[in-house]
Amino acid sequence: MGGGERRRSRLDAAHAARADGPHPVGTVQLHLVDRSRPDDIAGPGHFRELMATVWYPARDVERYPVAPWMPTGAFQAFVADAGLSALASLGPLTAGHVGAPVRRSGRRLPVVVFSHGAHSHQGDHTVMVQELASHGYAAVTVAHQYDTYTEFPDGRVAVPLRDRPAPTLPGDFAADLRFVLDCVEQLAAGCNPDVARRKLPAGLLGSLDPRRTGAFGWSKGGTATACATLADERIRAGLSLDGPMQMNPPLAGDLDRPFMMMSAAFTRATHPEAAAFWSHLRGWRLNIQARGAVHVSYGDNEALFPQVAKLFGWSGQQLQDVIGTLDPDQAVKIQQAYPLAFFDEHLRHRRGHLLDGPSPAFPAVTFLP
């Protein structure tokens, strides 16, 4: 890591003050166990264990602490594995406030569930998640056990398993998403799915609308989103953020519900699996790509790595080697605008014009035929 003076304040995860919606954001963690899926790695009597986080529009946030990007133990393990241990004390913050009461209006909140990429974590797309929450969505992020960095309520820190088989295929991620949809239905019905029945924010029970549910994911999570959307009609609209679409077993059947692909490295022109998936889309479909984007461009790296570059004195070329040539501020705005427009149109029937074609506000975004 290069020289340069290192400031000792926290990083700003996902532009914490810049969720652009009209509502402040609240958040709460859930500890979930899927008792329909035995966990052979954990041993006899154990079942698939997940952490999930709900982000939502809040009524009042003044007395509630700001949520970290990742729990402390998980963040320290994450940066150590990334060779960035010098950042261990600079854990980023978000725009979410832990435990803040839910803003209730005359209608329940549409829901989107998020699936992260391989060896990643549920906070890696906070830019999008808190933006959606600030515009009136309940966004539920999932930590896919054995392929993620996360922390459980008893203090256990989980890291990706790399040396033995584990349920971490896209189909396993998809099963996690479908289980989380079951938990969303429990919350909607007024039941607390948390294993220990920990206290939930005021107004959360009964505030979600499982009839207006979407899903999105990045990389392997994008493939998992496609798998889950194909398998579960509760998902009314799906969004893949540069998913490779390498499915096992191979795709069988067509999808007649809306699906959008935001491509970077895994384009239909270069990856036959992405092209094959596209050919199975029989409903509303859209494929966009931002010029200069790389695989990590549709995520929080665009907000965080320019800060990391300043801390370590990276050159402009070193930064571009990580996040591509797409302007970082433009990348953040693309992440905020396009998923919101997609879910607004297909979950809320709020049709705008952003998805109709190229926009002067986003000159880097191209629409792929």
Stockholm file with secondary structure:
# STOCKHOLM 1.0

chainA/1-369         MGGGERRRSRLDAAHAARADGPHPVGTVQLHLVDRSRPDDIAGPGHFRELMATVWYPARDVERYPVAPWMPTGAFQAFVADAGLSALASLGPLTAGHVGAPVRRSGRRLPVVVFSHGAHSHQGDHTVMVQELASHGYAAVTVAHQYDTYTEFPDGRVAVPLRDRPAPTLPGDFAADLRFVLDCVEQLAAGCNPDVARRKLPAGLLGSLDPRRTGAFGWSKGGTATACATLADERIRAGLSLDGPMQMNPPLAGDLDRPFMMMSAAFTRATHPEAAAFWSHLRGWRLNIQARGAVHVSYGDNEALFPQVAKLFGWSGQQLQDVIGTLDPDQAVKIQQAYPLAFFDEHLRHRRGHLLDGPSPAFPAVTFLP
#=GR chainA/1-369 SS CCCSCCCCSCCBTTCGGGCCSSSCEEEEEEEEEEEEEECTTTCTTCEEEEEEEEEEEBSCCTTSCEEESSCHHHHHHHHHHTTCGGGTTCCCEEEEEETCCBCCCSSCEEEEEEECCTTBCTTTTHHHHHHHHHTTCEEEEEECTTSBCEECTTSCEECCCCSSCCSCSHHHHHHHHHHHHHHHHHHHTTCCCCTTCCCCCTTCTTCEEEEEEEEEEETHHHHHHHHHHHHCTTEEEEEEESCCCCCSSCCCSCBCSCEEEEESSSCTTTCHHHHHHHHTBCSSEEEEEETTCCTTSSSTHHHHHHHHHHHHTCCHHHHHHHHCSSCHHHHHHHHHHHHHHHHHHHHSCCCCSGGGSCCTTCTTEEECC
#=GC SS_cons         CCCSCCCCSCCBTTCGGGCCSSSCEEEEEEEEEEEEEECTTTCTTCEEEEEEEEEEEBSCCTTSCEEESSCHHHHHHHHHHTTCGGGTTCCCEEEEEETCCBCCCSSCEEEEEEECCTTBCTTTTHHHHHHHHHTTCEEEEEECTTSBCEECTTSCEECCCCSSCCSCSHHHHHHHHHHHHHHHHHHHTTCCCCTTCCCCCTTCTTCEEEEEEEEEEETHHHHHHHHHHHHCTTEEEEEEESCCCCCSSCCCSCBCSCEEEEESSSCTTTCHHHHHHHHTBCSSEEEEEETTCCTTSSSTHHHHHHHHHHHHTCCHHHHHHHHCSSCHHHHHHHHHHHHHHHHHHHHSCCCCSGGGSCCTTCTTEEECC
//
